[in-house]
Structures are given as C-alpha cells and as structure tokens.
Amino acid sequence: MVMIAVITGVFGLILGSFVSALTYRLHEQAELEGKKGKAAAKRRKELSMVTGRSMCPHCSRELAAKDLVPVLSWLWLRGKCRYCGKPIPDSPLTEVMLGVAFAVSYLSWPHEMHGVGLFRFMCWLVFLVAFMALAVYDLRWYLLPDKIVFPLTGLVIVQVAVVAIWAHSFSALLQPAAGAAVIFGVFWGLFQVSGGNWIGGGDVKLAIALGLLAGSPFRALTVIFLASLVGTFASIPQLLKGKEGLNRRIPFGPALLLATFVVVVYGDRLATWYLGLTIR
C-alpha cells in the first residue's frame, strides 16, 4: 500500500511539472490574443502544448531532459536557468503539492479501490491536475481561466453520469446536481448583489464542478464553510497591514479547491466526527 502511494505521489510530481508549463503557456497565449503577424504566429506555435518544447522564459533556450526532472532539476540548478542564469519563475512547490495530493488521496480514498470506486479515483486524479492548475493561475494572475474550468466541469458531469448509470441510482445523479445548485446559487447571488466585488465570475463558473464533486447539498455547504474559513485565515496577514493590505486582492479559488479536496476525501469522516460531537 505504501509503495503504491509513493508511486502515485511520484506520478503527481511529474504532472505537477506539466501544470507549471500549462499555466504559464495559457497565460502567455491569453496575452497574444488579438495580435497578428509572423512573430505572434511563431510565439503561438512555441506555446502550444502539443508542438511547443519546454524553454526558458528569459532566454528562450530549449531545455534538455536533465533540466526537467521534477524538483531535483530545480534544486540542482539552484532555481536558475542553466543557460542564462536568471531565476526560474516556476516553483517546485507546485510539483510537491500535487505529488502529496495524489499520495494522500490514495491513502485516504473513501471508496473501494475496484469497480466504480477505482473509476472515481482515476477521475479524481485528473481533477486534481485541473485543481492545481487553477490554484496556481489564480494565485499568480487572479483569474480562473475558462480553458480549464469548462473542460473540468464537462469531465465532472461525465463522471457523475457514469457513476449514476453504473450504480443504477437516480439519487447518485440527483444529489450531486443538488449540491451544484447550492454552491452555484449562493455564489451567483453574491456576484449579482455585489457586482462582482465579493466573488469573481470565475468562482461562479467553477461552482458547478465543485458542487457536483461535493456530492450533496450538505457537503456543498461544507465546502462553502471550509473555503470561507480558509479565506478568512489567509486574509489575516493582509488585514494586519492596514490600508495597504485592505487594497490587495486575495484569490478565493485556491480556498475553494482546498475545501473541495477535504470534503471529497474526508467528507464522510468529518460528518461522523461532527455528529459525534452533537450527540454528546
């Protein structure tokens, strides 16, 4: 079991490197929107996830395989490009965190590791890659890009439908849909009332996928509660800075994604623990 967890974690490390490349390229592609000419076309080709090769964002030198080993290459190069010596903008923290998320998900998965439970776990690993990409993008550029949110939502819908058909259960479809309605309804209402000042449009779009993954209205409300708690603690250092801190934006996406991770992996245990407290 431990060996499989390690292997799963290493797989997460590798995909964490992919996440770093994905977020950087998506942002650079967004910066090129509307631009024409040979230079822009060449740059788009370089930034393609299909045809583009890994390169230094400073000197544009193509990176060798030895420069792309997760975490180890960054440590060996001391966080600098081998060719121009400038700092590497991507942190190995992304790779480490995704690796840990993969390993923890395997060790704590609340469903059986066969049949529909195994299917849900494999889908969950794909969702975690999207989660990490969204978290990194939101932390760096205060945006949850549609190019990640919409495919994630589509895949989650497919997973929920497959699980419901597999289980021959209408409830397995109704409960996640109700969870999505709860989070989407709350966020859409906050967005409309505040004019987008309290919560961003990206959070509203992401709510559908997170509500479906939560699996029920109660668990959806738990996601909102935990995310609000995380967001509150994250904002304390900014509040201590006075006016300067109050004017700084704090992305809510990472808090939502972390809360969803906790609810999906530990939701049943949290509910059991809470019910135990209330019964006492």
N, C-alpha and C positions, 0 to 999 in steps of 0.2 A: 504493500500500500504506500509506504513512504517513498519507495523507488519510483512508482508511477507518479506520485505527487511532484517529485524532483523533475522527472521528465516533462510533466505538464508545465511546471514552472519555467524550465528552460525554453520550451516552446513559446511561452508567454514572453520571455526575454527577447527572443528572435522577432516576434510580432511587434514588440514594443519599438524595435528599431524601424519597422515598417510604419508604425504610427507616426514617428518623428518625421519621416520622409513624407508621409501622406499629408500631414497638417501643413508642413512648410510649402509643399507644392500646390496644395489647394489655395493657400493664401496668395502665393505668387501668381497663380492663374487668375485669381479674382482681381489682382492688381492690373492684369493685362487686358481685362475686359474693355472692349471698345477701341483698343489700339490696333492699328493696321500697319502693314509694311513687312519687309523681309525680316527685320530684326525681331519684331514681335512674333512672327511665324516661327522663326528659329527658336526663340525662347519658349514658345508653347510646346514645341517638339521636345526640347530639353526637359521640360517639366512634366511630360507625360509619364504616368505611372506604368505604361506599357512599354514605350520605346525609350524613355529617358533613362540615363545612367546616373548613379549617385555621384555627386560632385560637391566640391567645397563652394559654399555660397559667396565666398570672398574672391577667390582666385579662379573659380570655375574649373579647377583641375579635376579630372575624373579620378574617383577614389578606387584604390585596389581592394581586393578581398580582405587583406590584412588590416585595412582601415575600418572595416565594417563589422568586426566581431563585437557583439553586444557587450557593453560595459568595459570589457578588457581593453579594447582598442582605445577608448576614451581615457582610461587610466594610464595606458602605456604612452599615449601621446600628451598626457597631462592636459587634456581638454583643448589642445591646439591642433590646427591643420598641419599635417606632415610637410606640406609643400610651401605654404606662405607664412606659417607660424601664427596666424591670427586665431582668436578664440573660436571654438566650435559652438554655435548658438544652441544646439540641442543638448539637453541634459540627459545623462544616463538614468536619471530618476524615473523617466517615463518607462524605460525598459524594466527597471527593477520593480516598479509598482505593478506593471501588467503581469510580470512573472509571479509576483506574490499573489495577485488577484486570481490568477489561474490555479496556483497551488492550493490556496485557501478554499477556492470554490470546489476543487476536487475533494479535499479532506472533509469539508463541511456540507457537501451536497445533500439536500434534504430528501432527495428521491432515490429510488433504487437505480443502480448502475447497469440496467439492462432494459430492453424494450423501450417504452415511451420515456422512462426516466433518463436513459442514456441519450436518446434523441434530444431531449430538453437540455441536457448538459452540453452536448456538442453545439447546439444552437446558442446556448448561453456564452460559450467561449467566443463565438463570433460577435455576439452582442457586446462582450467586454472590450473587444478591439475597438468597436464603434464608440463605446463609452469613453475609453481612454483618449481617442482622437477628439471627441467633443470636449472633454475636460481640458485637454492641452490647448485646443483652439480658443476656447472661451477664456482661459486664464491669460493667454497671450494677446488676443485681439478682441475680447469682449463680444464674441459672436458665436452662435451655434449655427454653422452653415447648413443650408438645405441639402447640399450634396451628400451630407452624412445623415442628417435627421430623417429625410424621406426614405432612403433605402433601408435604414434601421427600422422605421415604422412598418414598411412593407414586409420585411423579414419576420418581424414580431407577429404581424397579423397572420402570416402563413403558418408560423409555429403554433399559434393558438388554435387555428383552424385544424391543423393536422392532429394536435393533441385531443381536441374535442371529437374528431372523427374516430381516432384510434380508441378513445375511451367510450365511444358511443354515448356521450353525455352532452345534453344541451346545456346543462349547468356549467360545464367546462368552457363553454363559449359565452354564456350569459354573464357569469361572474367577472371574468376579465373585462368584458365590454362595459359593465357597470363601473369597474374600477377606473377605466379610461375616462368614462363620462364624469366621474367625480373630480379627478385631477384637472381634466380639461375645463370643466365647468368653473371650478374655483379660479384657475389661472386666467381663463378668458374674462371672467368677471372682474378680476383685479386689473387686468390690462385695460379693459374698457373704462373702468371707473377712474383710473389714474392716468389714462392717456399714454400708457407705456412707461410711466415713471417708476412704478413699483415692481414691475416684472416685464421682461422683454418678450418680444414676439417669438423669438426662438424657443423660449421656455414653454410658451403656449403650444407650439407645434410639437415639441418633444414630449409634452404631457401625455399624448395619446399612447405612445410606445411604452412609457413608464407605467401608465395606469394598467395597460394590458399585462405587463410583466408582473406588476404587483399582484394581480390575480383576483382581487375582490375590492369592494368599496372600503371595508375596514382597513385592509392593508394599504390601499391607496391613501387613506387619511394618515396612516402611519408614516408613509413616505413624505407627505407634506410636513408632518410634525417633526420628523427627524431632520429633514432638509432645513427647516426653519431654525432648528436648534443649532445645526452645524453653521448655518449662515450667520446666526447671532454671535456665536463664539468667534467666527472668522472676522467679524466686523469690530470686535472689541479693540484690537490694536489700532485700528483706524480712528475709532471714537476717542481714544486717549490722545490722539494728535491734535484734537480740537478742530478748528475750522478747516485746516488743511486736509485732515482725514475725512471730514464730512463731505468734502467735494470730490472725493475719489470714489470711482465706481467699484463695486465688488460683484464679480460674476456669480450668479446663483446656480448656473448649470452644474458645476462640479459638486455642489452640495446635494443637488437633486440626484445626480448619478450615484454618489456615495450612499445616499439614503436608500435608493432602489437596490443597490448591491446588498446592503444589510437586510432589507426586507425579503428579497428573493432567497438569499442563502440562509438567513437566520430568523425569518419571519415567524415560523411555527414555534421556535424556541422562545422568542420574545413574547409571543401571545401566551404560551404556557406559563412563563415566568410572571407576566403581568396578572394573569388570572389567579395564580398562587398568592400574589400579594393582596389582591382584592378579597379573596376568600378568607384570608387570615383576619 
